[in-house]
Amino acid sequence: MEMDQTNLRIILAGLGILLLLGIYLWERLKRRKRELDETLKALEEGEEIDTISINPIEETAPVDVDVLDVEESLPKSQSEVEEPPQPVERAPKAAPKVGKLPEVIQVSVAAPPGRTFSGERLAEVFQELGLRYGEMNIFHAYQGGEIQFSVASLVKPGTFPIEAMDEFETRGLTLFLQPPLVSDPAEAFERMIATCHALAQRLGGSELDDRRQPLTAVKISLWRRQLKES
């Protein structure tokens, strides 16, 4: 009898594991299907799909109160830039815009779980990618005197100690673009996404979108369309 009860427990435990595995696979299948449906919808509407290789993480990044909130940390203007951008005159349109430019578009590059990016390595990669240290004590990509997009530490307050980068480390980076403040938002966006890909590849990090979810080609295409229609 004791042997029968032991066998029964083993069988029930095995069935429980199989049930949990089935639920996990089913949820994963549904998520893949949703992504495929979004891609097909974008294709049907004639949207260009980004085919650049992306390095996403498998699971959702945990909520962390120390993570930098880019929108709260942004200044009201960028008037303190050494060479402020000149206003661009735009010809009036016959029809109203489909939508307005988003205030901020941001993506992140997170270090692998339990690891960090060293400041010394970051300084090397930033230089290789043409990023320069500037206002707000963070790095920026410039086009002439105009800031195209910026790179901050993912952890509050988001700044980099330029004089002590060899002692600095961070769990990730946040790249953000302010479309209303650049003369060519679409071009600045493409440069930011290319830089995000390059940072992830060189640092061994994972790319995340503005909701700390894995950055997908569909998400990138939706941002492209938003900029194109604005």
BALO-951563 format. One line per field, with one value per residue (C-alpha): chain; z, y, x. Coordinates in steps of 0.25 Angstrom, whole numbers, plus 2048, in hexadecimal, padded with zeros to 3 digits. Layout:
BEGIN
mol: (A; ...) $
up: (Z; ...) $
north: (Y; ...) $
east: (X; ...) $
! end
This chain:
BEGIN
mol: (A; A; A; A; A; A; A; A; A; A; A; A; A; A; A; A; A; A; A; A; A; A; A; A; A; A; A; A; A; A; A; A; A; A; A; A; A; A; A; A; A; A; A; A; A; A; A; A; A; A; A; A; A; A; A; A; A; A; A; A; A; A; A; A; A; A; A; A; A; A; A; A; A; A; A; A; A; A; A; A; A; A; A; A; A; A; A; A; A; A; A; A; A; A; A; A; A; A; A; A; A; A; A; A; A; A; A; A; A; A; A; A; A; A; A; A; A; A; A; A; A; A; A; A; A; A; A; A; A; A; A; A; A; A; A; A; A; A; A; A; A; A; A; A; A; A; A; A; A; A; A; A; A; A; A; A; A; A; A; A; A; A; A; A; A; A; A; A; A; A; A; A; A; A; A; A; A; A; A; A; A; A; A; A; A; A; A; A; A; A; A; A; A; A; A; A; A; A; A; A; A; A; A; A; A; A; A; A; A; A; A; A; A; A; A; A; A; A; A; A; A; A; A; A; A; A; A; A; A; A) $
up: (800; 804; 7F6; 7EF; 7F6; 7F2; 7E4; 7E4; 7EA; 7DF; 7D4; 7D9; 7DA; 7CC; 7C7; 7CE; 7C7; 7BA; 7BC; 7C0; 7B4; 7AB; 7B1; 7AE; 7A0; 79D; 7A2; 79B; 78E; 790; 792; 785; 77D; 782; 77D; 770; 76F; 771; 767; 75C; 75F; 75D; 750; 74B; 74E; 746; 752; 751; 75A; 761; 75D; 766; 770; 77E; 78B; 794; 7A2; 7A4; 7B0; 7B4; 7BC; 7CA; 7CF; 7D6; 7DE; 7DB; 7CC; 7C5; 7C1; 7B5; 7B3; 7C1; 7C0; 7B3; 7B3; 7AE; 7A2; 79D; 79C; 7A4; 798; 793; 785; 786; 77A; 771; 76F; 762; 75A; 754; 749; 74D; 74A; 743; 74D; 75C; 761; 764; 772; 779; 77C; 789; 794; 797; 790; 799; 798; 7A2; 7A2; 7AF; 7B4; 7B6; 7C3; 7CF; 7C7; 7C3; 7B9; 7BD; 7BB; 7B5; 7AA; 7A8; 7A6; 79B; 794; 794; 78E; 783; 780; 77F; 78C; 794; 7A2; 7A4; 7AC; 7B7; 7B9; 7AF; 7A1; 794; 785; 77E; 76F; 76E; 77B; 77C; 786; 77E; 78A; 798; 7A0; 7AF; 7BA; 7BC; 7CB; 7D2; 7D1; 7C3; 7C3; 7C0; 7C8; 7BD; 7C6; 7CC; 7C2; 7C6; 7D3; 7CD; 7CA; 7C6; 7C4; 7B6; 7AD; 7A8; 79A; 798; 78D; 78E; 780; 781; 784; 778; 76A; 764; 76E; 764; 762; 770; 774; 76A; 76F; 77E; 77A; 773; 77F; 788; 780; 780; 78F; 792; 789; 78E; 79D; 79D; 7A1; 79E; 797; 79E; 799; 7A1; 7AA; 7AD; 7A4; 79A; 78E; 782; 773; 774; 77E; 776; 76A; 772; 777; 768; 764; 76F; 76B; 75C; 75F; 768) $
north: (800; 809; 807; 80A; 817; 81B; 817; 81F; 82C; 82A; 829; 835; 83D; 83A; 83E; 84B; 84E; 84A; 853; 85F; 85D; 85C; 869; 870; 86B; 86F; 87D; 87E; 87A; 884; 88F; 88B; 88B; 899; 89E; 897; 89D; 8AB; 8A9; 8A4; 8B0; 8B9; 8B2; 8B3; 8C2; 8C4; 8C6; 8C3; 8B9; 8BA; 8AE; 8B2; 8A7; 8AA; 8A4; 8A3; 89D; 891; 897; 8A4; 8AD; 8AF; 8BC; 8C4; 8D1; 8D5; 8D4; 8E2; 8E8; 8F0; 8F9; 8FE; 901; 909; 918; 921; 925; 922; 931; 92F; 927; 92D; 92E; 92E; 929; 933; 933; 92C; 933; 929; 92B; 92C; 91F; 91F; 914; 912; 909; 8FA; 8FC; 904; 901; 8F9; 901; 8F6; 8E9; 8E0; 8D2; 8CB; 8C2; 8B9; 8B2; 8A2; 89F; 8A0; 8A8; 8B7; 8BF; 8C5; 8D4; 8D2; 8C9; 8D2; 8DE; 8D6; 8D1; 8DF; 8E5; 8DB; 8DE; 8ED; 8F0; 8FD; 900; 90D; 914; 90D; 905; 8FA; 8F7; 8FC; 8F9; 906; 90B; 918; 91F; 918; 90C; 901; 8F8; 8F5; 8EA; 8E9; 8DF; 8D6; 8D8; 8E5; 8F0; 8EC; 8F4; 8EF; 8F4; 8F7; 8F9; 8EC; 8E2; 8D8; 8D6; 8D7; 8CC; 8CB; 8C0; 8C6; 8D2; 8DA; 8E1; 8EC; 8F5; 901; 902; 911; 916; 910; 915; 907; 8FE; 8F2; 8F2; 8F4; 8E8; 8DF; 8E3; 8E1; 8D3; 8CF; 8D4; 8CC; 8BF; 8C3; 8C5; 8B8; 8B0; 8B6; 8B6; 8A8; 8AF; 8AD; 8B7; 8BC; 8C6; 8D1; 8C7; 8BF; 8B4; 8AD; 8B7; 8B1; 8B4; 8B7; 8C1; 8C8; 8C8; 8CE; 8D9; 8DC; 8DD; 8E6; 8EF; 8EE; 8F2; 8FE) $
east: (800; 80B; 812; 805; 804; 812; 80F; 802; 80A; 814; 80A; 802; 80F; 812; 804; 805; 813; 80D; 801; 80A; 812; 806; 801; 80F; 810; 801; 804; 811; 809; 7FF; 809; 810; 803; 800; 80D; 80B; 7FD; 803; 80E; 803; 7FB; 806; 80A; 7FB; 7FC; 809; 812; 820; 825; 833; 83B; 847; 84B; 846; 84B; 83F; 83E; 835; 82E; 828; 831; 82D; 828; 833; 831; 83F; 83D; 83E; 831; 836; 82A; 82A; 839; 839; 83B; 830; 839; 846; 84A; 857; 85D; 86A; 865; 855; 84E; 848; 839; 834; 82A; 81F; 816; 807; 7FF; 7F2; 7ED; 7EF; 7F9; 7F5; 7FB; 805; 814; 816; 81D; 827; 82B; 834; 83B; 844; 850; 850; 85C; 85A; 854; 85D; 867; 86B; 871; 87E; 881; 88E; 888; 87D; 886; 88D; 880; 87A; 887; 886; 878; 87A; 873; 878; 876; 86E; 863; 85B; 868; 864; 869; 862; 863; 864; 861; 869; 865; 858; 855; 84F; 84D; 853; 859; 857; 85A; 84D; 84F; 84B; 850; 854; 861; 86F; 87B; 884; 890; 88F; 889; 893; 88C; 87E; 875; 866; 85B; 858; 856; 84A; 84A; 840; 83C; 833; 82D; 827; 835; 83C; 83B; 83A; 834; 833; 842; 845; 83D; 844; 851; 84D; 848; 855; 85C; 854; 857; 865; 866; 85F; 868; 875; 871; 869; 85C; 84E; 845; 838; 82D; 827; 81F; 82B; 826; 82F; 831; 82B; 82B; 81C; 81E; 829; 820; 814; 81D; 822; 813; 810; 81C; 818; 809; 80C) $
! end
